[in-house]
Amino acid sequence: MLADVNLDLAPGSVIEVVGPNGSGKSTLLRVIAGLLQPTRGTVTGRPAVVGYAPERFPSAQPFTVAGYLRHMAAVRRVDEAAIEEWTSRLRMDHLLGQWLPDLSKGSAHKVGLAQALFCRPDLLILDEPFAGLDGSTRAEVALTVEMVAARGGIVVASDHQGDLRSLLNVTRYEVRDSHVRPVATESAEPMLNLSVRLPLSRAGLLAAQLRAEGHEPLLSQDESVEVAE
């Protein structure tokens, strides 16, 4: 049960919902998606196109993967070309002829992601989207989250795997004791400035190597290199 929830989700935002098991994260996601109605209060301004991928895709359905996705595309009036795009991006083309009840949890999870994504949602709700996925598919999902936010969509996700932590500008809320509270942004790590005196020719080579490794060195006139770590 959740109480006194007050969230303002801005276009272009990525929201990570954290909290212990059983705290109500999935309930919050379903309310935001419109699958559950709050007993008190209202949800306003929900975008018209919502994509929702549950933590456990309901695979006990009499469809093949291809048949299910075609059915969902027809319901949502989506061109079947979108199915081809997302089954390719999620690396699940080999699953199309399989029956849903025969899928592993990870494969069923990909089906859930595909049906949430091919409608080009303006509000994307993902419940543990990275669970059971291989590394390359997890990277594709993270890229998709960034893509949805970049075009002005809203992404709300729970993520035990921690993949969202690699993205910039993620706002975190914690569900605990029936309440939803913002999580303070972690402070930046202390900076270490290191200055090294080298001949100018070698300083240039070192500076180029540091830039290649993601650092930003400062070259001074006294033949030294200063790097912030």
C-alpha positions as CSV (number, residue, x, y, z in Angstrom):
1,M,0.0,0.0,0.0
2,L,1.3,3.4,-1.0
3,A,0.4,6.7,0.7
4,D,1.1,10.4,0.0
5,V,2.7,9.9,-3.3
6,N,3.4,13.2,-5.1
7,L,5.5,12.9,-8.3
8,D,5.9,15.3,-11.2
9,L,7.4,13.5,-14.2
10,A,8.8,16.0,-16.7
11,P,9.2,15.2,-20.4
12,G,12.7,13.9,-21.2
13,S,13.2,12.5,-17.7
14,V,14.5,9.1,-16.7
15,I,13.2,8.0,-13.3
16,E,14.7,5.1,-11.4
17,V,12.5,3.6,-8.6
18,V,14.5,1.7,-5.9
19,G,13.5,0.0,-2.7
20,P,13.4,-3.4,-1.0
21,N,11.4,-6.3,-2.3
22,G,7.8,-6.0,-1.5
23,S,7.9,-2.3,-0.8
24,G,5.5,-1.4,-3.6
25,K,7.7,-0.5,-6.6
26,S,5.7,-2.6,-9.0
27,T,2.5,-1.2,-7.7
28,L,3.8,2.3,-8.2
29,L,4.8,1.5,-11.8
30,R,1.4,0.0,-12.6
31,V,-0.4,3.1,-11.2
32,I,1.8,5.4,-13.4
33,A,1.1,3.2,-16.4
34,G,-2.6,3.3,-15.8
35,L,-3.0,-0.4,-15.1
36,L,-4.1,0.2,-11.5
37,Q,-6.3,3.1,-10.3
38,P,-5.4,4.8,-7.0
39,T,-8.0,4.4,-4.3
40,R,-7.4,8.1,-3.4
41,G,-5.9,10.8,-5.5
42,T,-5.5,11.1,-9.3
43,V,-2.9,10.7,-12.0
44,T,-3.0,13.5,-14.5
45,G,-1.3,14.4,-17.7
46,R,-0.4,10.8,-18.7
47,P,0.8,10.6,-22.3
48,A,-1.5,8.9,-24.8
49,V,1.0,6.3,-25.9
50,V,2.2,4.2,-22.9
51,G,4.6,1.2,-23.2
52,Y,4.7,-1.2,-20.2
53,A,7.0,-4.1,-19.7
54,P,6.3,-6.2,-16.6
55,E,9.0,-7.9,-14.6
56,R,7.4,-11.3,-15.4
57,F,5.9,-11.5,-18.8
58,P,2.6,-13.5,-18.8
59,S,3.8,-16.2,-21.2
60,A,0.9,-18.7,-20.6
61,Q,-0.9,-17.6,-23.8
62,P,-1.8,-19.6,-26.9
63,F,0.5,-17.7,-29.3
64,T,3.8,-18.1,-31.0
65,V,6.1,-15.1,-30.4
66,A,5.4,-13.8,-33.9
67,G,1.7,-14.3,-33.6
68,Y,1.6,-12.5,-30.2
69,L,3.6,-9.5,-31.5
70,R,1.4,-9.3,-34.7
71,H,-1.7,-9.4,-32.5
72,M,-0.4,-6.6,-30.2
73,A,0.7,-4.5,-33.3
74,A,-2.8,-4.8,-34.6
75,V,-4.3,-3.8,-31.3
76,R,-2.0,-0.8,-31.0
77,R,-2.3,0.0,-34.8
78,V,1.5,-0.3,-35.2
79,D,3.0,-1.2,-38.6
80,E,4.5,-4.7,-38.6
81,A,7.8,-3.2,-39.7
82,A,8.2,-2.0,-36.1
83,I,8.1,-5.7,-35.0
84,E,11.0,-6.5,-37.3
85,E,13.0,-3.5,-36.0
86,W,12.6,-4.5,-32.3
87,T,13.0,-8.2,-32.7
88,S,16.3,-7.4,-34.4
89,R,17.5,-4.9,-31.9
90,L,16.6,-7.2,-29.0
91,R,18.3,-10.1,-30.8
92,M,15.2,-12.3,-30.7
93,D,14.6,-13.2,-34.3
94,H,15.3,-16.8,-33.5
95,L,12.4,-16.9,-31.1
96,L,9.6,-15.9,-33.5
97,G,8.4,-19.4,-34.2
98,Q,8.4,-20.5,-30.6
99,W,5.3,-20.8,-28.5
100,L,5.1,-18.4,-25.6
101,P,4.6,-21.1,-22.9
102,D,7.9,-22.8,-24.0
103,L,10.1,-19.7,-23.6
104,S,12.7,-19.3,-20.9
105,K,12.2,-16.4,-18.5
106,G,14.8,-14.3,-20.3
107,S,13.3,-15.0,-23.7
108,A,9.8,-14.2,-22.4
109,H,11.2,-11.0,-21.0
110,K,12.4,-9.9,-24.4
111,V,8.9,-10.4,-25.8
112,G,7.6,-8.1,-23.1
113,L,10.1,-5.5,-23.9
114,A,9.4,-5.7,-27.7
115,Q,5.7,-5.1,-27.2
116,A,6.4,-2.2,-24.9
117,L,8.8,-0.5,-27.3
118,F,7.4,-1.0,-30.8
119,C,4.5,1.4,-30.2
120,R,7.1,4.3,-29.8
121,P,5.8,5.2,-26.3
122,D,5.8,8.7,-24.9
123,L,5.7,7.1,-21.4
124,L,7.8,3.9,-21.0
125,I,7.4,1.9,-17.8
126,L,9.9,-0.9,-17.3
127,D,9.8,-3.2,-14.3
128,E,13.3,-4.8,-13.9
129,P,14.1,-4.4,-17.7
130,F,17.6,-5.8,-17.5
131,A,16.9,-9.0,-15.6
132,G,17.8,-12.2,-17.5
133,L,19.3,-10.4,-20.5
134,D,22.8,-10.9,-22.0
135,G,25.3,-8.0,-22.0
136,S,24.7,-6.8,-25.5
137,T,20.9,-6.7,-25.1
138,R,21.2,-4.9,-21.8
139,A,23.3,-2.3,-23.6
140,E,20.6,-1.9,-26.3
141,V,17.9,-1.4,-23.6
142,A,20.0,1.3,-21.9
143,L,20.5,3.0,-25.2
144,T,16.7,2.8,-25.9
145,V,16.0,4.5,-22.5
146,E,18.3,7.3,-23.5
147,M,16.6,7.5,-26.9
148,V,13.1,7.8,-25.5
149,A,14.1,10.5,-23.1
150,A,16.1,12.4,-25.8
151,R,12.9,12.8,-27.9
152,G,11.0,14.1,-25.0
153,G,9.5,10.8,-23.6
154,I,9.3,9.8,-20.0
155,V,11.0,6.6,-18.7
156,V,10.2,5.1,-15.3
157,A,12.0,1.9,-14.3
158,S,12.9,-0.2,-11.4
159,D,16.4,-1.7,-11.8
160,H,18.0,-4.2,-9.4
161,Q,20.8,-4.8,-11.9
162,G,22.1,-1.2,-11.7
163,D,22.4,-0.6,-15.5
164,L,20.6,2.7,-15.2
165,R,23.3,4.0,-13.0
166,S,25.6,4.4,-16.0
167,L,23.2,6.9,-17.6
168,L,23.4,10.6,-17.0
169,N,20.6,12.7,-15.4
170,V,18.7,9.8,-13.8
171,T,16.4,10.9,-11.0
172,R,16.0,8.3,-8.2
173,Y,13.0,7.7,-5.9
174,E,12.9,5.2,-3.1
175,V,9.8,3.3,-2.1
176,R,9.9,2.5,1.6
177,D,7.4,2.3,4.4
178,S,4.6,3.0,2.0
179,H,6.1,6.3,1.0
180,V,8.0,7.5,-2.1
181,R,10.9,9.8,-1.5
182,P,13.6,11.3,-3.7
183,V,17.0,9.9,-3.2
184,A,19.7,12.5,-2.7
185,T,22.3,12.7,-5.5
186,E,25.5,11.1,-4.6
187,S,28.3,13.6,-4.1
188,A,31.1,13.6,-6.6
189,E,34.3,11.8,-5.8
190,P,37.2,14.0,-4.5
191,M,39.4,15.3,-7.3
192,L,43.1,14.5,-7.4
193,N,45.3,17.0,-9.3
194,L,48.6,15.6,-10.5
195,S,51.3,17.8,-12.1
196,V,54.2,16.2,-14.0
197,R,57.1,18.0,-15.6
198,L,58.3,16.5,-18.9
199,P,60.1,17.7,-22.0
200,L,57.5,19.4,-24.2
201,S,57.6,16.6,-26.9
202,R,57.0,13.9,-24.4
203,A,54.4,16.1,-22.6
204,G,52.4,16.2,-25.9
205,L,52.5,12.4,-26.3
206,L,51.4,11.9,-22.7
207,A,48.6,14.4,-23.1
208,A,47.3,12.6,-26.2
209,Q,47.4,9.2,-24.4
210,L,45.5,10.7,-21.4
211,R,42.8,12.1,-23.7
212,A,42.4,8.7,-25.3
213,E,41.8,7.2,-21.8
214,G,39.0,9.7,-21.0
215,H,41.0,12.3,-19.0
216,E,41.5,16.0,-19.9
217,P,45.1,17.1,-19.3
218,L,46.2,20.7,-19.2
219,L,49.5,21.6,-20.9
220,S,51.3,24.6,-19.5
221,Q,54.1,26.7,-20.9
222,D,56.6,25.3,-18.4
223,E,56.6,21.9,-20.0
224,S,54.3,20.3,-17.4
225,V,51.2,18.2,-17.7
226,E,48.4,18.6,-15.2
227,V,45.7,16.0,-15.0
228,A,42.5,15.8,-12.9
229,E,41.7,12.3,-11.7
